[in-house]
Amino acid sequence: MHTLYKYFKKKEEKDLFFACNEQVAAEHILKSVNEDVNLLTPEDTEYFDTVLYDPGIINLTVVNHLKQRTKKLIAFDFFHYDTDDVDIIINLYSHNKENRNLFKGKIFEGIKYFILKESICSGKNEIFSVNPKPEILISFGGEDPNSNTLRVLRQLDKDVEGKVIIGMLNKDKQKIIDFSRTFSIEIFEPTSHIGNMMYKSDLIICGGGATLLEAIFIGNPIIAVPQNDTEKDFIEFIRSYIPLYRLSDLAELILKANRYDFRKKIYDAYSLFIDGKGSERIRQIVMGRNK
């Protein structure tokens, strides 16, 4: 949502406000990226023309509270189709298809609404490079509840080079650091430079969230390892359109990752799947200009 906020700020001459349940954490994050915003909490009572709601964990009481404060409530990744409080839903993928017809408002759905960070989009003009010795990037988000990072590392040969991004809530942090000392693996904290790291990698191993879609846009081969049933469904949906690989393909992909013909085939297939125009499509919906 911060990415979308910045996009609107650049495109629209309107008052914009950013609200977050964890205000202290939000202030810290926004300060770290030098972003000066009008930061509110969901409890504020100001009235807005439009509210964009992206909750992570949905709270229907908060949804009702927000509806009382706006002409138009737009919710992202929202699957409570039986509510009357939301006017527009924007989903990448529907995880509750059987109840979709209960919703009385408008639904916009598809990967084309994915919000890409500016740092990811701006790097797309670069022609992908192929390292003589393939380099792997491993990233499983903030928590990695199933210890997928360790699971991947244990399947690597010791001469494989790569980078691992460890999330702030990763319970295996020390084990990963200790394990990496016998490998040619560098460890990183979460970074705003992840896009640059992905562009420079030959193989990306990640879960089924935002990093997966960013990696697809970049165009390097991907091993997608689901971290829950929701991610499993989402990965299988994407796999029905483009080639995504499994952890069992790791050894084969390491051998093929420095072959230009293989990489070009993957790059071309991925480039057709995500075009990087999600923020603009959402802006048109918010402003009521979509056809």
C-alpha positions in Angstrom: 0.0 0.0 0.0 3.0 2.3 0.5 3.9 1.7 -3.1 0.4 2.6 -4.2 0.4 5.7 -1.9 3.5 7.0 -3.6 2.0 6.3 -7.0 -1.1 8.3 -6.3 0.9 11.1 -4.7 2.8 11.4 -8.0 -0.3 11.2 -10.2 -3.1 12.9 -8.3 -3.4 16.4 -6.8 -5.5 15.2 -3.9 -5.1 14.9 -0.1 -3.8 11.4 0.7 -3.6 9.8 4.1 -1.9 6.6 5.3 -3.4 4.6 8.1 -2.0 1.6 10.0 -2.9 -0.4 13.1 0.7 -0.6 14.2 1.4 3.2 14.1 4.9 3.0 15.7 6.0 0.3 13.3 4.6 2.3 10.4 6.4 5.4 11.5 9.6 3.5 11.7 9.3 1.9 8.3 8.2 5.1 6.6 11.1 7.0 8.2 13.5 4.4 6.9 12.5 5.1 3.3 12.4 8.9 3.9 8.7 9.1 3.3 6.8 12.0 4.8 3.1 11.0 5.0 -0.1 12.0 6.7 -0.2 9.0 9.1 -3.5 8.1 10.7 -4.9 5.2 12.7 -8.1 3.3 11.8 -9.8 4.8 14.9 -9.6 8.4 13.5 -13.0 9.8 12.6 -12.2 12.0 9.6 -14.4 11.5 6.6 -12.9 10.5 3.2 -14.1 10.4 -0.4 -12.5 7.0 -0.8 -10.8 4.5 1.5 -8.5 1.7 0.3 -8.3 -1.1 2.8 -5.6 -3.8 2.7 -5.8 -5.5 6.1 -3.7 -8.7 5.9 -6.0 -10.2 8.6 -9.5 -9.0 8.0 -11.5 -7.4 10.8 -15.1 -6.9 9.9 -15.6 -4.5 12.8 -12.9 -2.3 11.3 -14.5 -2.7 7.8 -17.8 -1.4 9.2 -16.1 1.5 11.0 -14.4 2.5 7.7 -17.6 2.3 5.8 -19.2 4.9 8.1 -16.3 7.3 7.1 -16.3 7.1 3.3 -18.4 7.3 0.2 -16.5 4.4 -1.4 -14.7 1.6 0.4 -12.3 -0.5 -1.7 -10.8 -3.7 -0.2 -7.8 -5.7 -1.4 -7.4 -9.5 -1.1 -10.9 -9.5 0.4 -12.9 -12.7 0.4 -15.9 -12.0 2.7 -18.2 -11.6 -0.2 -21.4 -11.6 1.9 -20.7 -8.1 3.4 -22.5 -4.9 2.3 -19.9 -2.6 3.8 -17.4 -2.9 0.8 -18.2 -1.2 -2.5 -15.3 -2.6 -4.6 -13.1 -5.6 -4.2 -9.7 -5.9 -6.0 -8.2 -9.4 -5.7 -5.3 -11.0 -7.5 -7.0 -14.4 -7.1 -10.2 -15.6 -5.5 -9.8 -18.1 -2.7 -13.5 -18.3 -2.0 -15.1 -18.7 -5.5 -18.2 -20.5 -4.3 -19.4 -17.3 -2.5 -18.3 -14.8 -5.1 -21.8 -14.3 -6.4 -23.0 -13.0 -3.0 -21.1 -9.8 -3.4 -23.4 -6.9 -4.6 -20.6 -4.4 -5.5 -17.9 -4.6 -8.2 -15.1 -7.1 -8.3 -11.9 -6.6 -10.2 -9.7 -9.7 -10.3 -6.5 -10.9 -11.8 -2.7 -10.7 -11.7 -2.9 -7.6 -13.8 -3.8 -5.7 -10.6 -0.5 -6.6 -8.8 1.2 -3.5 -7.4 4.9 -3.6 -8.3 7.5 -1.6 -6.4 9.0 1.3 -8.4 12.5 -0.2 -7.8 11.3 -3.5 -9.5 9.7 -1.7 -12.5 12.6 0.6 -13.1 15.1 -2.3 -13.4 13.1 -4.1 -16.2 14.8 -2.1 -18.9 18.0 -4.0 -18.1 18.7 -7.0 -20.3 19.0 -10.0 -18.0 22.6 -11.2 -17.3 23.8 -14.8 -17.0 26.5 -15.5 -14.4 29.1 -18.1 -15.4 28.5 -19.8 -12.1 24.8 -19.6 -11.2 23.9 -17.6 -8.2 20.8 -18.3 -6.1 18.6 -15.9 -4.1 16.5 -17.4 -1.3 13.7 -15.4 0.4 10.7 -16.6 2.3 9.3 -13.4 3.8 9.2 -12.1 7.3 8.4 -15.3 9.2 9.1 -18.5 7.2 6.9 -20.7 9.5 7.8 -24.0 7.8 11.6 -23.4 7.9 11.8 -23.5 4.1 15.0 -21.5 4.1 16.8 -24.2 6.1 15.1 -26.9 3.9 16.5 -25.3 0.8 20.0 -24.8 2.2 20.2 -28.4 3.2 19.7 -29.4 -0.4 22.5 -27.2 -1.8 26.0 -28.4 -2.7 28.7 -26.5 -0.7 30.2 -24.9 -3.8 26.9 -23.2 -4.8 26.9 -19.4 -4.5 24.0 -17.4 -3.3 22.3 -15.0 -1.0 19.7 -15.5 1.7 17.3 -12.8 3.0 16.2 -13.6 6.6 12.9 -12.1 7.7 12.6 -10.2 11.0 10.4 -13.0 12.5 12.4 -16.0 11.2 12.7 -18.4 14.2 15.7 -20.2 12.4 17.8 -17.1 12.1 20.8 -18.3 14.1 20.6 -21.8 12.6 20.7 -20.3 9.1 23.7 -18.1 9.9 25.5 -21.1 11.4 24.7 -23.3 8.4 25.8 -20.7 5.9 29.3 -20.5 7.3 30.2 -23.7 5.5 28.8 -22.5 2.2 29.4 -19.7 -0.2 26.2 -18.1 1.0 25.7 -14.5 2.1 23.1 -13.6 4.7 21.1 -10.4 4.5 18.4 -8.7 6.7 15.3 -7.5 4.8 16.4 -4.8 2.4 14.9 -2.2 0.1 17.5 -3.4 -2.5 15.9 -6.8 -2.9 14.9 -5.9 -6.5 18.5 -5.4 -7.5 19.4 -8.6 -5.8 16.8 -10.5 -7.7 17.9 -9.0 -11.0 21.5 -10.2 -10.4 20.5 -13.7 -9.4 20.1 -16.6 -11.8 17.6 -18.6 -9.8 15.1 -17.3 -7.2 13.6 -19.6 -4.5 10.6 -18.1 -2.6 7.1 -18.6 -1.3 3.8 -17.8 -3.0 3.4 -14.1 -2.1 4.5 -10.8 -3.4 8.1 -11.8 -3.9 7.0 -14.5 -6.3 5.1 -12.0 -8.5 8.1 -9.6 -8.4 10.4 -12.4 -9.4 8.1 -13.3 -12.3 8.2 -9.7 -13.6 12.0 -9.7 -13.4 12.1 -12.9 -15.5 14.7 -15.2 -13.8 13.8 -18.9 -13.2 11.8 -19.5 -10.0 11.3 -22.4 -7.6 8.1 -21.6 -5.7 7.6 -23.4 -2.3 4.2 -22.8 -0.8 4.1 -21.9 2.9 0.4 -22.7 3.4 -2.7 -24.0 1.5 -3.6 -20.5 0.2 -0.1 -20.1 -1.3 -0.3 -23.7 -2.7 -3.5 -22.9 -4.6 -2.1 -19.6 -5.8 1.2 -21.2 -7.1 -0.7 -23.9 -8.9 -2.9 -21.3 -10.5 0.1 -19.4 -11.8 1.8 -22.7 -12.8 -1.2 -23.4 -15.2 0.0 -20.3 -17.2 3.8 -20.2 -16.9 6.6 -22.6 -15.9 7.2 -22.5 -12.1 9.6 -25.1 -10.7 9.5 -27.2 -7.5 12.3 -27.9 -5.0 12.8 -31.3 -6.6 14.0 -29.4 -9.7 16.8 -27.6 -7.8 19.8 -29.7 -9.0 18.6 -29.6 -12.7 18.0 -25.9 -12.5 21.5 -25.2 -11.1 22.9 -26.9 -14.2 20.7 -25.0 -16.6 20.7 -21.6 -15.0 23.7 -20.3 -16.9 22.4 -21.4 -20.3 21.3 -18.4 -22.3 18.7 -20.3 -24.4 17.0 -21.7 -21.3 17.0 -18.3 -19.5 15.6 -16.5 -22.6 12.7 -19.0 -22.8 11.8 -18.4 -19.2 12.3 -14.6 -19.5 9.9 -14.4 -22.4 7.3 -16.6 -20.8 7.3 -14.6 -17.6 7.3 -11.2 -19.4 3.9 -12.0 -20.9 2.4 -12.7 -17.5 3.0 -9.5 -15.6 3.2 -6.1 -17.3 3.8 -3.8 -14.3 0.7 -1.6 -14.9 -1.2 -2.7 -11.8 -0.9 0.6 -9.9 -2.3 2.5 -12.9 -5.2 0.1 -13.3 -6.1 0.5 -9.6 -5.8 4.3 -10.0 -8.4 4.2 -12.8 -10.8 2.2 -10.6 -10.3 4.5 -7.6 -10.9 7.6 -9.7 -14.0 6.0 -11.4 -12.3 6.1 -14.9 -12.2 2.4 -15.6 -14.3 1.1 -18.5 
